[in-house]
Amino acid sequence: MDIRNICLLGHGGTGKTSLVESMLFLTGVTDRMGKTSDGNTVCDYDAEEIKRQISISMAMAPVTYQGVKINVLDTPGNFDFAGEMQSALRAAELGVLVCASKDGLSVGAERCWKYLKQQKKPCMIYISKEDEENANFTTTLEALRGKFGNSLAPVVVPIWDENKRTIGIIDVLNKKAYKVSGDKKAKSEEIPIPDGKMDVVEEFYGQLMEAVAETSEEYMEKYFSGEPFTKEEIRNGLKIGLRDGSVAPVLCGSAFNCLGTEMLLQTIVELAPSPLEMPPEEAEDEKGEAVEVAHDPSGATAAIVFKTISDQYGKYSLVKVVSGKITGDMSLYNTTTGKTEKLGRLYTIRGKKNEEVKEIACGDIGAIAKMDYVRTGDTLCDPKKIVKLQAVQFAEPCYSRAIAPKTRGQEEKVGTGLNRLNEEDPTFTVVNNGETHQTVISGAGDIQIDVLVSKLKSRFGVEAELDTPRVAYREKIRKQVRKQGRHKKQTGGSGQFGDVHIVFEPQDESEDMIFAEEVFGGSVPKNFFPAVEKGLREACQHGVLAGYPVVYLKATLVDGSYHPVDSSEIAFKTAAQLAYKAALPEASPVLLEPIGELRVRIPDTYMGDIIGDLNKRRGRVMGMTPTGDGDQVVEAEVPMAEMMTYAIDLRSMSQSRGSFTFHFVRYEECPPAAQEKAIAEAKALAEAE
């Protein structure tokens, strides 16, 4: 079967889910169109999506038009759920960028365009909501061209009434005008091209012919000789231009009344590449060497798991078959786990509904049920020909919150719930921080984490609360101090006696404590040295300023005394700890704070704001590198304590155009003001516990 895999992407609220509704209705899959506001759309079926009236997860909605199966992947527009778009684009051959007519150029459109270019994916643009007040196709097209360049090629011209409302469209290539018929099926019917519209049609047609001419030398010669292209040549030229990125066809319409939907489907069928026409995929063989996997229906089976759905309806692994085919009786090798998996039932999925199928053909998308050990990003392949396809590339999580159950004792329930949710959404991480005794959840932003907390309650019946993650400070000393530790306990029977003299000093060789002994004349027998060291290592876990671990410490046992009967390992261990507690307050202790390396990518225009903000965060700017596309990468070193809200703050400073990565590099001495604040927080926490 002829197949097209397309991904709808764009800024939140541009009408992607509504466009899917009109595609489903127009192709006869549904008998009425759902509305996001009514919570009855096919793609937004999750309780959280209905409640918030936004898409949260990627949803699939296959339709058939003119005998071609179009797998439509609807993705969220909110930046917190960008991982869903990345998953969908891994399986799609074409991105349809949806832009609302009255919004002009949105940040979401910019980010999606950039991502499509990085992925080298063909792009069509659909200008939506043409029926709304203040909709302006021309202004939006100019704004998009101003940002994305002249590869944008309109293949439609909207027809307006006297109130500037779009009531029809003109197909530029075929020079035919259409409006939506008044019948219940919302099919298009042909109408005469209105007066005064032919000039703009000819202008756009001329631009399309130029775009076709640039796709081959043969077409270029024909164009300059004045010979018209045949319909087949135009179609072929636009297909080539779409695939190599030199042409991005622009369409428009309104999902509300299905205007332009049929033309969009027609254009996808005619111009979008089928999976079998795409170049081979890069992969690795079992030795880790680079190989290519061709889109060959008769080749060895290879499929990528690009999304996992794990909800009350069960667990489904969504796969894109790159080579060969998948049938339910197969056993396929999982290159991640190294195990051969016996497949079960196969399905095609539409929203929350699924339909069992016998096989998933080459280039098609389907779902395998109940694959317990299969995760997003895994490759399933023929055990006789092992290949590892490229996994989905997700952005690093950059916003962290500490998460804990509202009711004590439900920690395990929270952990189990988060693990289940992580199967479905691998873009967030959960770390149990042993130092700060907190479970820290990291994602793309506050909305994603808020949704996860809501899902914990609705799906797993456990209420969780969020807090600011604690910073894992360290302590060290800055001068040498010698102290005695003497432990003497006399109770009935054998007593306890240990006596040590220890020199404590700073060192820079190792973060771990260095233990040495310079005892003369057996004042402390050798068999007690390990007990002294053990006592000191345990003591180092808690500093004297705020209870944080002590690092870069050297402790040298120099003298002491013992009792032939009462001395024991426990006595010397206790004596060592007494010496530690006496020495450290006098050794000029200081707090060390973790410093991270920050790389912020932002458009040039925000540079001043970003640098000013980093200075307020006690950051040191290390350098700036232009990326060549109007962006700059600012590199800086910033204390981790100042970065807790950076994901949210950067979003507001850069109007969501900025992105960043942040990694720990080392510990540095804390300035006095920051040290006082950290010590006060630690004391308050200790009192609360």
C-alpha positions as CSV (number, residue, x, y, z in Angstrom):
1,M,0.0,0.0,0.0
2,D,1.2,3.5,-0.8
3,I,2.0,5.3,2.5
4,R,2.8,8.8,3.7
5,N,3.9,9.6,7.3
6,I,3.4,13.2,8.3
7,C,3.9,15.1,11.6
8,L,1.8,18.1,12.4
9,L,3.8,20.6,14.5
10,G,3.8,24.2,15.4
11,H,3.1,26.6,18.3
12,G,0.4,25.7,20.8
13,G,-3.2,26.8,19.9
14,T,-2.6,26.9,16.1
15,G,-5.3,24.2,15.5
16,K,-3.3,21.1,14.8
17,T,-5.7,18.8,16.6
18,S,-8.7,20.5,14.9
19,L,-7.0,20.0,11.5
20,V,-6.8,16.2,12.3
21,E,-10.5,16.3,13.1
22,S,-11.3,17.8,9.7
23,M,-9.1,15.2,7.9
24,L,-10.8,12.3,9.7
25,F,-14.3,13.8,9.0
26,L,-13.5,14.5,5.3
27,T,-12.2,11.0,4.7
28,G,-15.2,9.4,6.3
29,V,-13.4,8.0,9.4
30,T,-15.6,10.0,11.7
31,D,-19.2,11.2,11.2
32,R,-18.8,14.4,13.1
33,M,-15.9,16.7,14.1
34,G,-14.9,16.9,17.7
35,K,-13.8,20.2,19.4
36,T,-10.9,20.7,21.8
37,S,-13.2,22.9,23.9
38,D,-15.7,20.1,24.2
39,G,-13.0,17.5,25.0
40,N,-14.2,15.1,22.3
41,T,-11.4,15.1,19.8
42,V,-9.8,11.8,18.6
43,C,-6.2,12.9,19.4
44,D,-6.7,14.6,22.7
45,Y,-8.2,11.8,24.7
46,D,-6.1,11.8,27.9
47,A,-7.9,13.2,31.0
48,E,-5.2,15.8,31.5
49,E,-5.5,16.9,27.8
50,I,-9.3,17.3,28.2
51,K,-8.9,19.2,31.5
52,R,-6.2,21.6,30.2
53,Q,-7.5,21.8,26.6
54,I,-4.0,21.3,25.2
55,S,-2.2,18.4,23.6
56,I,0.3,16.7,26.0
57,S,1.2,13.5,24.1
58,M,1.8,12.7,20.5
59,A,-1.3,11.0,19.0
60,M,-1.8,9.0,15.8
61,A,-4.7,9.3,13.3
62,P,-4.3,7.3,10.1
63,V,-6.6,8.4,7.2
64,T,-6.9,7.1,3.6
65,Y,-7.2,9.5,0.7
66,Q,-7.3,8.5,-2.9
67,G,-6.0,5.0,-2.0
68,V,-3.0,6.4,-0.1
69,K,-2.7,5.7,3.7
70,I,-1.6,8.9,5.5
71,N,-0.4,8.3,9.0
72,V,-1.0,11.7,10.7
73,L,1.0,12.3,13.9
74,D,-0.5,15.1,15.9
75,T,2.1,16.7,18.4
76,P,1.8,19.2,21.3
77,G,2.7,22.8,20.6
78,N,3.7,23.5,24.2
79,F,7.6,23.6,24.6
80,D,7.4,21.4,27.7
81,F,6.3,18.5,25.5
82,A,8.8,19.1,22.6
83,G,10.0,15.5,23.2
84,E,6.7,14.3,21.7
85,M,7.4,16.2,18.5
86,Q,10.9,14.7,18.4
87,S,9.4,11.2,18.7
88,A,6.9,11.9,15.9
89,L,9.5,13.3,13.5
90,R,11.7,10.2,14.0
91,A,8.8,8.3,12.3
92,A,7.6,10.9,9.8
93,E,9.0,11.8,6.4
94,L,7.3,15.2,6.3
95,G,6.7,17.9,8.8
96,V,3.5,20.0,8.3
97,L,4.2,23.3,10.1
98,V,0.8,24.7,11.3
99,C,0.7,28.5,11.8
100,A,-2.4,30.5,12.8
101,S,-3.3,33.1,10.2
102,K,-3.8,36.0,12.7
103,D,-0.7,35.2,14.8
104,G,1.9,35.8,12.1
105,L,5.3,34.4,12.9
106,S,5.3,32.6,16.3
107,V,8.2,31.4,18.4
108,G,6.9,27.8,18.1
109,A,7.0,28.1,14.3
110,E,10.6,29.3,14.5
111,R,11.7,26.5,16.8
112,C,9.9,23.8,14.7
113,W,11.4,25.1,11.5
114,K,14.9,25.0,13.0
115,Y,14.3,21.5,14.2
116,L,13.1,20.3,10.8
117,K,16.2,21.8,9.2
118,Q,18.5,20.1,11.8
119,Q,16.8,16.8,11.0
120,K,16.9,17.5,7.3
121,K,13.1,16.7,7.1
122,P,11.0,18.1,4.2
123,C,8.5,20.8,5.3
124,M,5.1,22.0,4.2
125,I,3.4,25.0,5.8
126,Y,-0.3,25.2,6.5
127,I,-1.7,28.6,7.5
128,S,-4.7,27.7,9.7
129,K,-7.8,29.5,11.1
130,E,-8.5,31.4,7.9
131,D,-12.1,31.8,8.9
132,E,-11.4,33.8,12.1
133,E,-11.5,37.6,12.5
134,N,-8.2,39.4,11.8
135,A,-6.9,36.4,9.9
136,N,-4.5,37.7,7.3
137,F,-2.8,35.2,4.9
138,T,-0.7,37.7,3.1
139,T,0.8,39.3,6.3
140,T,1.5,35.9,7.8
141,L,3.1,34.6,4.6
142,E,5.4,37.7,4.5
143,A,6.4,37.3,8.1
144,L,7.2,33.6,7.6
145,R,9.2,34.4,4.4
146,G,11.0,37.2,6.2
147,K,12.3,34.6,8.7
148,F,12.5,31.4,6.7
149,G,13.5,32.8,3.3
150,N,12.2,32.4,-0.3
151,S,11.9,28.6,-0.2
152,L,8.3,29.2,0.9
153,A,6.1,28.7,-2.2
154,P,2.4,29.3,-1.9
155,V,0.3,26.7,-3.8
156,V,-3.0,28.4,-2.8
157,V,-4.5,31.8,-2.9
158,P,-7.4,32.5,-0.4
159,I,-10.6,34.1,-1.6
160,W,-12.0,36.7,0.7
161,D,-15.5,38.2,1.1
162,E,-16.2,41.9,1.7
163,N,-15.4,41.4,5.4
164,K,-12.0,39.9,4.6
165,R,-13.2,36.5,5.7
166,T,-11.8,33.5,3.7
167,I,-14.7,31.8,1.9
168,G,-12.7,29.8,-0.7
169,I,-9.3,28.9,-2.1
170,I,-7.6,28.9,-5.5
171,D,-5.3,26.0,-6.5
172,V,-2.4,27.8,-8.1
173,L,-1.0,24.9,-10.0
174,N,-4.3,23.9,-11.6
175,K,-5.7,27.4,-11.6
176,K,-9.0,26.3,-10.2
177,A,-11.1,27.8,-7.4
178,Y,-13.0,25.9,-4.7
179,K,-15.3,26.5,-1.8
180,V,-16.7,24.1,0.7
181,S,-20.1,22.7,-0.3
182,G,-22.9,23.2,2.1
183,D,-23.7,19.5,2.4
184,K,-22.9,17.4,5.5
185,K,-19.8,15.8,3.9
186,A,-18.0,19.2,3.6
187,K,-16.5,18.3,0.2
188,S,-15.0,21.0,-2.0
189,E,-16.9,22.2,-5.0
190,E,-15.4,24.1,-7.9
191,I,-16.3,27.8,-8.5
192,P,-15.1,30.4,-11.0
193,I,-12.0,32.3,-10.1
194,P,-13.1,35.7,-8.8
195,D,-12.3,38.9,-10.7
196,G,-9.0,40.5,-9.7
197,K,-7.5,37.3,-8.3
198,M,-5.8,36.1,-11.5
199,D,-2.8,38.5,-11.2
200,V,-1.8,37.0,-7.8
201,V,-2.4,33.5,-9.1
202,E,-0.1,34.1,-12.0
203,E,2.5,35.7,-9.7
204,F,2.5,32.6,-7.4
205,Y,2.5,30.3,-10.4
206,G,5.6,32.1,-11.8
207,Q,7.4,31.6,-8.4
208,L,6.5,27.9,-8.4
209,M,7.9,27.5,-12.0
210,E,11.1,29.2,-10.9
211,A,11.3,26.7,-8.0
212,V,10.7,23.8,-10.4
213,A,13.4,25.1,-12.7
214,E,16.0,25.1,-10.0
215,T,15.6,21.4,-9.2
216,S,17.5,20.2,-12.3
217,E,19.7,21.5,-15.2
218,E,17.2,20.0,-17.7
219,Y,14.3,21.9,-16.2
220,M,16.4,25.1,-16.0
221,E,17.2,25.0,-19.7
222,K,13.5,24.4,-20.5
223,Y,12.5,27.3,-18.3
224,F,14.9,29.8,-19.9
225,S,13.8,28.6,-23.4
226,G,10.3,29.7,-22.5
227,E,8.9,26.2,-22.9
228,P,6.1,25.4,-20.4
229,F,6.5,22.5,-18.0
230,T,4.2,19.5,-18.2
231,K,2.1,18.7,-15.1
232,E,4.3,15.7,-14.5
233,E,7.4,17.8,-14.6
234,I,5.9,20.4,-12.2
235,R,4.9,17.6,-9.8
236,N,8.3,15.9,-10.1
237,G,10.2,19.2,-9.7
238,L,8.2,20.2,-6.6
239,K,8.7,16.7,-5.1
240,I,12.5,17.0,-5.5
241,G,12.5,20.6,-4.1
242,L,10.4,19.5,-1.1
243,R,12.7,16.6,-0.4
244,D,16.0,18.6,-0.7
245,G,14.6,21.6,1.3
246,S,14.6,24.1,-1.5
247,V,10.8,24.3,-1.7
248,A,8.3,24.5,1.2
249,P,4.8,24.5,-0.2
250,V,2.4,26.9,1.6
251,L,-1.3,26.0,2.0
252,C,-4.1,27.5,4.0
253,G,-7.6,26.8,5.2
254,S,-9.9,26.4,8.1
255,A,-10.4,23.2,10.0
256,F,-13.7,24.4,11.4
257,N,-15.4,24.2,8.1
258,C,-12.9,21.8,6.3
259,L,-11.9,24.6,3.8
260,G,-8.5,23.7,2.4
261,T,-8.3,20.3,4.1
262,E,-8.9,18.4,0.9
263,M,-6.3,20.4,-0.9
264,L,-3.8,19.7,1.9
265,L,-4.5,15.9,1.6
266,Q,-4.1,16.1,-2.2
267,T,-0.8,18.0,-1.9
268,I,0.5,15.5,0.7
269,V,-0.4,12.6,-1.6
270,E,1.2,14.2,-4.7
271,L,4.3,15.8,-3.2
272,A,5.2,14.2,0.1
273,P,7.8,11.5,-0.2
274,S,6.7,8.0,0.5
275,P,8.9,6.1,3.0
276,L,10.3,3.9,0.2
277,E,11.5,7.0,-1.7
278,M,13.6,8.2,1.2
279,P,17.4,7.6,1.3
280,P,18.7,4.7,3.4
281,E,18.9,5.3,7.1
282,E,22.2,5.4,9.0
283,A,22.7,2.6,11.5
284,E,25.3,0.4,13.3
285,D,25.9,-3.3,12.9
286,E,26.5,-5.6,15.8
287,K,30.2,-4.6,15.9
288,G,29.3,-1.0,16.2
289,E,30.4,-0.1,12.6
290,A,28.4,2.3,10.4
291,V,26.0,0.7,8.0
292,E,23.0,1.8,5.9
293,V,19.5,0.3,6.1
294,A,17.6,0.7,2.8
295,H,13.8,1.0,2.8
296,D,13.3,-2.4,1.2
297,P,10.0,-4.3,1.6
298,S,11.8,-7.6,0.9
299,G,14.8,-6.8,3.1
300,A,15.6,-8.1,6.6
301,T,13.2,-6.7,9.2
302,A,14.4,-3.6,11.1
303,A,12.0,-1.2,13.0
304,I,12.5,1.6,15.5
305,V,10.3,2.0,18.6
306,F,9.6,5.8,18.5
307,K,7.0,6.0,21.2
308,T,5.5,4.0,24.1
309,I,1.9,4.4,25.2
310,S,1.5,3.1,28.8
311,D,-1.9,3.8,30.2
312,Q,-5.1,2.2,31.5
313,Y,-5.6,0.6,28.1
314,G,-2.3,-1.3,28.3
315,K,1.2,-0.9,27.0
316,Y,1.8,-0.4,23.3
317,S,5.1,0.1,21.6
318,L,4.7,2.3,18.5
319,V,7.1,1.2,15.7
320,K,8.1,2.5,12.3
321,V,9.1,-0.3,10.0
322,V,12.3,0.8,8.2
323,S,13.0,-2.4,6.3
324,G,11.1,-5.7,5.7
325,K,7.8,-6.2,7.5
326,I,6.5,-7.2,11.0
327,T,4.0,-10.0,11.6
328,G,2.6,-11.2,14.9
329,D,4.3,-14.6,14.9
330,M,7.8,-13.1,14.6
331,S,10.7,-13.1,17.1
332,L,12.8,-10.0,16.8
333,Y,16.1,-9.1,18.4
334,N,16.2,-6.0,20.6
335,T,19.6,-4.3,20.1
336,T,19.3,-2.5,23.5
337,T,18.6,-5.4,25.8
338,G,20.4,-8.1,23.6
339,K,17.3,-10.3,23.9
340,T,15.1,-11.8,21.3
341,E,11.5,-10.8,21.8
342,K,8.5,-12.9,20.8
343,L,6.0,-10.5,19.3
344,G,2.3,-10.5,20.2
345,R,-0.7,-8.8,18.7
346,L,-0.2,-6.0,16.2
347,Y,-2.4,-3.0,16.0
348,T,-3.0,0.2,14.1
349,I,-3.9,3.0,16.5
350,R,-6.2,6.0,16.0
351,G,-6.4,8.2,19.1
352,K,-7.3,5.8,22.0
353,K,-8.9,3.2,19.7
354,N,-6.9,0.3,18.2
355,E,-7.6,-2.2,15.5
356,E,-5.8,-5.5,15.2
357,V,-3.8,-6.1,12.0
358,K,-2.0,-9.1,10.7
359,E,1.2,-7.2,9.7
360,I,2.9,-3.8,9.6
361,A,4.4,-3.2,6.2
362,C,7.7,-1.6,5.3
363,G,7.4,2.2,5.8
364,D,4.2,1.9,7.9
365,I,3.6,2.7,11.5
366,G,1.8,0.4,13.9
367,A,1.8,-0.8,17.5
368,I,2.9,-4.0,19.3
369,A,1.1,-4.8,22.5
370,K,2.5,-5.9,25.8
371,M,6.2,-5.7,25.1
372,D,7.4,-5.4,28.7
373,Y,11.1,-5.1,28.0
374,V,10.9,-2.8,25.0
375,R,11.5,0.9,25.5
376,T,11.3,4.1,23.3
377,G,14.4,4.3,21.1
378,D,15.0,0.5,20.9
379,T,15.6,-1.2,17.5
380,L,13.8,-4.5,16.8
381,C,15.4,-6.4,14.0
382,D,15.9,-9.8,12.3
383,P,18.2,-11.9,14.7
384,K,20.1,-13.0,11.5
385,K,20.9,-9.4,10.5
386,I,21.4,-7.3,13.5
387,V,21.3,-3.5,13.0
388,K,20.9,-0.6,15.5
389,L,18.9,2.3,14.1
390,Q,19.4,5.8,15.3
391,A,17.3,6.4,18.5
392,V,15.1,9.5,19.1
393,Q,17.2,12.4,20.1
394,F,15.7,14.2,23.1
395,A,16.8,17.5,24.6
396,E,18.4,17.3,28.1
397,P,16.0,17.9,31.0
398,C,16.8,21.4,32.4
399,Y,14.2,22.1,35.1
400,S,14.3,20.2,38.4
401,R,12.0,19.9,41.4
402,A,12.2,17.7,44.5
403,I,9.1,15.4,44.7
404,A,7.7,13.7,47.7
405,P,4.4,12.1,48.7
406,K,2.0,14.3,50.7
407,T,1.4,11.3,53.0
408,R,4.5,9.7,54.6
409,G,5.1,6.1,53.7
410,Q,3.9,6.4,50.1
411,E,7.4,6.9,48.7
412,E,7.4,3.5,46.9
413,K,4.0,4.3,45.3
414,V,5.4,7.6,43.9
415,G,8.5,5.8,42.6
416,T,6.5,3.1,40.9
417,G,4.2,5.7,39.3
418,L,7.0,7.8,38.0
419,N,8.7,4.7,36.5
420,R,5.5,3.8,34.7
421,L,5.1,7.4,33.4
422,N,8.8,7.4,32.4
423,E,8.1,4.5,30.0
424,E,5.6,6.7,28.2
425,D,7.7,9.9,28.5
426,P,11.4,9.3,28.5
427,T,12.2,13.1,28.4
428,F,12.1,13.4,32.2
429,T,14.5,11.8,34.7
430,V,14.1,10.8,38.3
431,V,17.2,10.7,40.7
432,N,17.2,9.7,44.3
433,N,19.9,12.0,45.8
434,G,21.5,10.2,48.7
435,E,23.2,13.3,49.9
436,T,20.3,15.6,50.1
437,H,17.8,12.8,50.8
438,Q,15.5,14.0,48.1
439,T,13.9,12.5,45.0
440,V,14.6,15.0,42.2
441,I,12.5,15.0,39.0
442,S,13.9,16.9,36.0
443,G,12.0,17.8,32.8
444,A,11.6,20.5,30.2
445,G,9.6,22.9,32.4
446,D,7.0,23.5,35.1
447,I,4.0,22.5,33.0
448,Q,5.5,19.0,32.2
449,I,6.2,18.4,35.9
450,D,2.8,19.7,37.0
451,V,1.2,17.2,34.5
452,L,3.3,14.3,35.9
453,V,2.1,15.2,39.4
454,S,-1.5,15.2,38.2
455,K,-1.1,11.9,36.5
456,L,0.4,10.4,39.7
457,K,-2.9,11.3,41.4
458,S,-5.3,10.3,38.6
459,R,-3.6,7.1,37.5
460,F,-1.8,5.8,40.6
461,G,-3.9,7.4,43.4
462,V,-0.9,9.1,45.1
463,E,-0.7,12.8,45.9
464,A,2.8,14.3,45.6
465,E,4.1,17.8,46.4
466,L,7.0,19.7,44.8
467,D,9.8,21.7,46.5
468,T,13.0,23.4,45.5
469,P,15.9,20.8,45.3
470,R,18.6,21.2,47.9
471,V,22.1,22.0,46.8
472,A,24.8,19.5,47.7
473,Y,27.4,21.8,49.3
474,R,30.8,20.6,50.7
475,E,33.0,21.9,53.5
476,K,36.8,22.2,53.8
477,I,39.3,23.7,56.2
478,R,41.9,26.4,55.3
479,K,44.5,26.0,58.1
480,Q,46.4,23.4,60.0
481,V,45.2,22.5,63.6
482,R,46.5,19.8,66.0
483,K,44.0,18.4,68.5
484,Q,43.8,15.6,71.1
485,G,40.9,13.2,71.3
486,R,40.7,11.2,74.5
487,H,37.9,8.7,75.2
488,K,37.9,7.2,78.7
489,K,34.9,5.3,80.1
490,Q,35.1,3.3,83.3
491,T,32.1,1.3,84.2
492,G,31.9,-2.1,86.0
493,G,34.1,-4.7,84.2
494,S,36.4,-3.7,81.3
495,G,36.5,0.0,80.5
496,Q,37.2,1.9,77.3
497,F,40.3,3.9,76.6
498,G,41.6,5.6,73.5
499,D,43.8,8.6,73.2
500,V,45.0,10.2,69.9
501,H,46.8,13.4,68.8
502,I,45.9,14.3,65.2
503,V,47.1,17.0,62.9
504,F,44.3,18.2,60.5
505,E,45.3,20.2,57.4
506,P,44.0,21.2,54.0
507,Q,45.3,19.3,50.9
508,D,44.5,19.5,47.1
509,E,45.4,16.0,45.9
510,S,42.1,14.2,46.6
511,E,38.6,15.1,47.4
512,D,38.6,12.1,49.8
513,M,40.4,12.4,53.1
514,I,44.0,11.4,53.1
515,F,45.0,9.5,56.3
516,A,48.6,9.3,57.4
517,E,50.4,8.2,60.6
518,E,53.6,9.4,62.1
519,V,53.5,7.7,65.4
520,F,56.8,7.1,67.2
521,G,57.7,4.4,69.8
522,G,54.3,2.6,69.6
523,S,52.3,5.2,71.6
524,V,49.4,3.9,69.5
525,P,49.7,0.3,68.5
526,K,49.4,-0.4,64.7
527,N,46.3,-2.5,65.1
528,F,44.3,0.6,66.1
529,F,45.3,2.7,63.0
530,P,42.3,1.3,60.9
531,A,39.9,2.2,63.7
532,V,41.2,5.8,63.9
533,E,40.9,6.1,60.1
534,K,37.4,4.6,60.1
535,G,36.3,7.0,62.8
536,L,37.7,10.0,60.9
537,R,36.0,8.9,57.6
538,E,32.7,8.6,59.3
539,A,33.1,12.0,60.9
540,C,34.0,13.6,57.5
541,Q,30.4,12.9,56.3
542,H,29.3,15.8,58.5
543,G,31.1,19.1,58.6
544,V,30.9,21.6,61.5
545,L,29.4,24.6,59.5
546,A,26.2,23.1,58.1
547,G,26.6,19.3,58.3
548,Y,27.8,18.9,54.7
549,P,30.6,16.4,53.8
550,V,34.2,17.6,54.4
551,V,36.6,17.3,51.4
552,Y,40.3,18.0,50.7
553,L,41.2,17.1,54.3
554,K,44.4,15.4,55.4
555,A,44.5,13.9,58.9
556,T,47.8,12.7,60.3
557,L,47.9,10.6,63.5
558,V,51.1,11.8,65.3
559,D,50.8,10.7,69.0
560,G,48.5,9.1,71.6
561,S,48.4,6.6,74.4
562,Y,46.7,3.3,75.1
563,H,45.8,1.0,78.0
564,P,46.8,-2.7,77.7
565,V,43.4,-3.9,78.9
566,D,40.8,-1.2,78.3
567,S,41.9,0.0,74.8
568,S,39.7,-1.2,71.9
569,E,38.9,-0.4,68.3
570,I,35.7,1.3,69.3
571,A,37.5,3.5,71.9
572,F,40.1,4.7,69.3
573,K,37.4,5.3,66.7
574,T,35.5,7.5,69.2
575,A,38.7,9.3,70.3
576,A,39.5,10.1,66.6
577,Q,36.0,11.6,66.2
578,L,36.4,13.7,69.4
579,A,39.7,15.1,68.0
580,Y,37.9,15.9,64.7
581,K,35.0,17.7,66.4
582,A,37.5,19.8,68.5
583,A,39.8,20.7,65.6
584,L,37.5,21.6,62.7
585,P,35.9,24.7,64.2
586,E,39.4,26.2,64.8
587,A,40.7,25.2,61.3
588,S,39.0,28.1,59.4
589,P,36.2,26.0,57.9
590,V,34.5,27.2,54.7
591,L,31.6,26.1,52.6
592,L,32.2,25.0,49.0
593,E,29.4,25.3,46.5
594,P,28.9,23.3,43.2
595,I,29.7,25.3,40.1
596,G,28.2,24.3,36.7
597,E,29.2,25.0,33.1
598,L,26.3,26.7,31.4
599,R,25.9,26.9,27.6
600,V,23.0,29.2,26.5
601,R,21.9,29.4,22.9
602,I,19.9,32.7,22.2
603,P,19.2,35.1,19.3
604,D,21.7,38.0,19.2
605,T,19.0,40.5,20.3
606,Y,18.7,39.0,23.8
607,M,22.5,39.0,24.5
608,G,22.4,42.1,26.8
609,D,19.6,40.7,29.0
610,I,21.2,37.3,29.3
611,I,24.6,38.6,30.3
612,G,23.1,41.0,32.8
613,D,21.1,38.2,34.3
614,L,24.1,35.9,34.5
615,N,26.0,38.6,36.4
616,K,23.1,38.8,39.0
617,R,23.4,35.0,39.4
618,R,27.2,35.4,40.3
619,G,28.0,33.9,36.9
620,R,31.3,34.3,35.0
621,V,31.0,34.6,31.3
622,M,33.8,32.5,29.6
623,G,33.0,33.2,26.0
624,M,30.5,33.8,23.2
625,T,30.3,31.9,19.9
626,P,28.1,32.8,16.9
627,T,26.3,29.8,15.4
628,G,25.9,31.3,11.9
629,D,22.1,31.5,11.9
630,G,21.7,34.7,14.0
631,D,22.1,32.9,17.3
632,Q,24.9,33.1,19.9
633,V,26.1,30.5,22.3
634,V,27.1,32.1,25.6
635,E,29.4,29.9,27.8
636,A,29.5,30.7,31.5
637,E,30.3,29.2,34.9
638,V,27.4,29.7,37.4
639,P,26.8,28.4,41.0
640,M,24.2,25.7,40.9
641,A,22.3,27.4,43.8
642,E,21.5,30.3,41.4
643,M,20.1,28.0,38.6
644,M,17.0,26.5,40.2
645,T,14.5,28.7,38.2
646,Y,16.7,29.3,35.1
647,A,14.6,27.3,32.7
648,I,11.5,29.4,33.5
649,D,13.5,32.7,33.7
650,L,15.3,32.1,30.4
651,R,11.9,31.4,28.7
652,S,10.5,34.8,29.8
653,M,13.7,36.7,29.0
654,S,14.0,35.2,25.5
655,Q,10.3,34.8,24.7
656,S,11.0,31.1,24.6
657,R,13.7,31.4,22.0
658,G,16.5,30.4,24.2
659,S,17.8,27.0,25.2
660,F,20.6,25.8,27.5
661,T,22.5,22.9,28.9
662,F,24.1,22.9,32.4
663,H,26.6,20.4,33.8
664,F,28.5,20.3,37.1
665,V,32.2,20.9,36.8
666,R,33.7,21.5,40.3
667,Y,33.4,23.0,43.8
668,E,34.5,26.5,44.7
669,E,34.6,28.5,47.9
670,C,31.3,30.1,48.7
671,P,31.3,33.9,49.1
672,P,30.4,35.1,52.7
673,A,26.8,36.2,51.9
674,A,25.9,33.0,50.0
675,Q,27.6,30.9,52.8
676,E,25.5,32.6,55.5
677,K,22.3,31.9,53.6
678,A,23.2,28.2,53.0
679,I,24.2,27.7,56.7
680,A,20.9,29.3,57.9
681,E,18.9,27.1,55.5
682,A,20.7,23.9,56.7
683,K,20.1,24.8,60.3
684,A,16.4,25.5,59.7
685,L,16.1,22.2,57.9
686,A,17.9,20.3,60.7
687,E,15.5,21.9,63.3
688,A,12.5,21.0,61.1
689,E,13.5,17.3,61.0
